[in-house]
Amino acid sequence: MDYFTALTAFVEAAEGNNFSRAAERLGIKASTVSRYVKDLEQDLGIALFNRSTRTLHLTEGGRTFLLHARRVLDELEQAKAATSALNQEPRGLLKLNLPPAFARHHILPLLNTFVARYPQIKLELVLDNAQVNLIHTGVDLAIRIGALADSTLKARKICAGNYLLVASPGFCAAHPAPSTPAELARLPAVLSQHDFAFASSDEVVPLVPHDCIRINDLDAQLIAARQGLGFALLPDWLVATSIEAGALQVWLPEWNILGAEQAFSVWFVYPPKKIVSSKVRCFIDFIVEQLGETPDWKRQGCPCPSGPPADLNGGC
C-alpha cells in the first residue's frame, strides 16, 4: 500500500464526508478512494468511518487518526516546501480563502498578470466571508478584514481602512445632507445586520435607522446605494471608485464610523508553518506590489475623518 496516497485519500474523504467528493478533488475514482480507506482500516485493525448511503462519519478512531494524518502530511508538505524553495520556481496548488467583495474589486483583476508571471502555480479560490480554519481546510493563504481573532496565525497587514457614509447624487438631491448623525434616523438606509455608531473627539452617537433595507452582501449594498435606495455605511476600498466617479457622495466626513469591525484593517493570514512556501510568499509579494504601499482607494481622495485617533479604525 502507498501509505502517503492512502493518507491523502483518507484526509480528503474525512474533510468532504464523501468518497466521491474526495475522488473528484484527487482526480481518481471513488472506488479507489474507498479501497485506500479499507486498506488503512485493515492495517490499523479499526474502522475509520461509519458509512451511510450518502455520507461518511468518522469513528472515534477515525478522528484520532485524522489528527495525526494531517500532521504527517503537513510535515511532508513543509519538507517539500523547504527543499523546493532553495532553487525552484514557485509551483503547485495555491488554495486561497478571500472575502467576496474585496476579491472581486482588488484581487481578481490582478490574477491574469499573476498567472502569466507564475505559470507553475495553479489557483483554487474560495470566496467566503466566513473565517474558516485554515489548517483544517488546507487553505494556504487567506485575506481577512477586521480584527484578527486567531493569534496562532501568521499575518501581514495590507492596509488600514475606514467606513464611509455615502449616498447617491439622486438621494442627496431628495434629502438634505445631515449636519449630525442623529439626523440620519429620519432617512432611508441600506445596511448590514451590524450595529454602527459615529464617534467624534468628545461623543459617540449610535445609529438607529427608522427605515432600513437589510442586505448582508457588500456589493449588493453598493448597488443599492448607487441606485438611491438609501444611505449606506461601506468600507473605503469598496466605494472609493464610485466617489471618484461622482456616483456616490460622502456625508459627515468629520465623523469616524464604528462598526462590527472597529479594528478595520485588511490582512493576509496563513498557517504558522516553519517555512512559508514560495507559492504563498510570491503571491503575497505580488499583491503588495500591485496594490502599492498606498492602494488606489487611498489615493483617490477618500475623505478621512478628523475625529478620534486613527487606531480606532485606521486612517487614510
N, C-alpha and C positions, 0 to 999 in steps of 0.2 A: 504493500500500500504506500502511495505517495503521501506521506503524513502532512506535508505542507499544504498540498492541494486539498486534502481531506479537511484540514483545519479551516482553510479558507471557505470551503463549501459549507461547513457546519456553521461558521460565524455568519455568513450571508443568509443561510436558512433561518438562523435564530433571529436575526435582525428583521427579516421580512416575514417571519412566521409562515413561510410557504416555500416549498421546494421549487415551484415553477418560477417564482419571482427571483429566487437565488440563481436559478439556471439562466434566466434572461440576463441578469447582471454579469454573470461569469461567461456567457456565450457558450454554454454547454447544454446538454439535455437534462430535463428534470429527473429522469431515471438515473442519470449519472450522479447527480447530487444526492439522491436517495441512497444509491449504492455506497457512496463515500461515507454517509452518516451511519449506515448499517455496519460498515467495516469498522468505524470508530467504536460503535456500541459493542461489537463483538470483541474488539481488542480490549476495551475497558471493562467489559462484563457488566454493563449497566445501561439502561435505557436513557437516552438523552432527551427524547421528545415523547410527549403523549400526542398521538396523531388522531385527528378527526377528519371529516370529509373535506373541509375547506381550509383548515388552518392547523398550525402546529403550536404546541405549548411545551415550554421547557419543563423538564422534571427538576427536582432539587439537584440531582447530579448534573443535569444539563446546565443549570445556572452556575454551578461551581466550575464546571469545565469551560464554560463560555468566558468566565472571568480570566482564567489562565490562558485560554487560547488567544484571546485578544492581546494579552501581554506578550505572548510568544511572537505573534505576527507583528506587533508594534516594534518589538526589539529587532526583528529581522528587517523591517522597513527602515529603521534607524541605521542599521548596519549598511544596508544598501545605499541609503542617502549619504552616509559619511564617506563611503568609498567613491560613489559617483560624483560627489561634489568636488573631488580633488581635481579632476581633469575632464569631466564630461559635460557636454551641452545639456542644459536642463531638459528633462524629458519625463514622460509618464502622465498619468491621470491626475489632474488637479481638481479637487472637489471643493466648490465654493458655496457658502451659505450667505445670501445677500438680502437686505431689505428691498422689497419690490420696487418702490418708488425711486429710491436712491439708485438702484441698479439701472432702471430704465433711463434715468436722466444723466447719469455720470459714469457708469461702468460699461454698459452695453455699447454705447457709441465708440468706445476705445478698443473693443475686442478684436476688430478686424486688423488693427495695427499690431496688437499683441500676438495674434496667431501668425501673422506674417513674420514677425521677429523671432518667435519661438515655435517653429513648426512641429517640434517633437513633443510639445505639451498638448495634451487633449483635455478639454474643459468639460466639466459637469457642473451646471449651475442649478441651485435650488433657491428660488425666490420665495422667502418666507419671513414674516416679521417675528415669528416665534424664535426664542433664543434656545435652540436645540443644544443638547450635549454634544460637543464637537468630537469627543473621544468615542463615545458610544455609537455615533452615527458615521464615523470615519471621515468627517469633514476636515480638510487640510487648512482652510482659511475662511474666516467669516468677517463681515463688516457689521458692526453694531453701532447703534445711535443711542446716546444717553449714558447714564451711569453704568459702570461695569460691576455686576453683582458677583461674578465668579472670579475671585482673586487668584485662582490657581492658573488661569490662562495667561499667556504672554500677550501683550498688547502694544500697539504702536498708534499714536494719535495722528489722524489725518488733519483735522482742524476742529476748532470750536465753532459754535453756531448760535443763532438766535431765532426765536419765534418772532414773526411779524404779524401785525393786524392789517389785513388787506381787504380791499373791496374793489369791484369793477367800476369803471367810469360811469356806467349807467346807474349803478346802485348809488354812487356818490351824488349823481345829479338828482336822484329822487329822495335822498336822505342827507341832510346837512351833517357835515363831519362833527363828531362829538368833541367836546373840549375836555371831558373827563371820562374815565372808564365806566362810571356809574350810568352815564347816558346810553351805553350800549344795550342796557336791559330792554329798551323800548324798540330795538331794531331786530329784524330777521337775521339769523345766524346759520352758518354751516360749520358744524363742529364734530369732533370725535366724541367718544364717551368720557374723555379725560376732563378733570376739573382744571380750570385755569384761573389765574389771578394776575393782577397788574401791580407792579412794585415801582415806587419812586424812592427818592432818598429818605422819605420820612413816613411813608404809609404803604400798606398793601390793601388793594381793593379786589375782592373776589368777583369773578364774572358770573352773573346769574341771568342767563338769557331767557327771555319770555317766549319767543317764537324761534324754534331751532329745528333744523334738519340734521339728524344724526347720521354721519357716514363714517365708517371705520377704515376707509381706504384714502390715503393721502392724494393720489392722483384724481380720484373721484371728487374729493373736496376742492381741489384746484379747479377742476372743470366747472363745478357748481358755482364757485366764487366768481369765475370769469364770466359765467352766464348771468350773474347778478342776482342769484337766489338768496344771497345774504353775505354778511362779512364773514371772514374766516381767520383763524389763527394758524399759520403754517410756517414751517422752517424756511430760513433764508435760502438754503440750497435748492428748494423746490420752486420758490416764487421769484427769485432774482431776475430771471429772463423775462418773465411776464411784466415785472415792474419796469425793466429797461425798455420793453416794447410798448409800454403805456397801457397794457391790458389789465393791470392792477395798480391801485394806488395805496399808499401806506397811510394809515391813521395812527395817531398818538405815538409817533416815533420816539418821543422822550421817555416813554414808559418801558420798563422791562416786563416781559411776559413770562410768568412762571407756570409750568405745566407739569405733567407727569414725569417728564424728563428734565428736571431742573439742571442737573449736570449734563448739559446738552452739548456733547461732542461726538464726532464721528471717529470710529476706531477700527483698525484691523485687529482681530484677535485670532490666536491659533494655539493648538495644544502645546503644553510645556515640554517639548522634546529637547533632548540634549543638543541635537544638531538640527537646525532649521534646514529643510531640504532646499535644494537650489530652485526647484519649481515654485515654492512658496516665496522664497526670497526675491526671485526675479519678478514675480507678479506684484509684490508689494512695491518694489523699487520702480517698476514700470508705471503703476497707477500714481504714485507720488510724483514721478517725473512728469506725467501727462497733466495732472491737476495743478502742479506747481506748489511752491510753498504757500502762496496765496491763491486759492482756487478761484475760478471765474466768478462764481457767485459772490465772492468777497470783493472782486474788482469792479462789479457792476453798479457801484454806488448805492448799495443797500443801506438804508438808514440804520444807524446804530444807536440804541438807547443810551441816554446820558445819565440815567438814574443811579441804581446801586452798582457796586463793583462788578467788573466783568466776570469774576469767577462764579457768579450765580448761574449764568447760562451762556457764558462765552462772550467774546467781543468780535467786532468786525475787523 
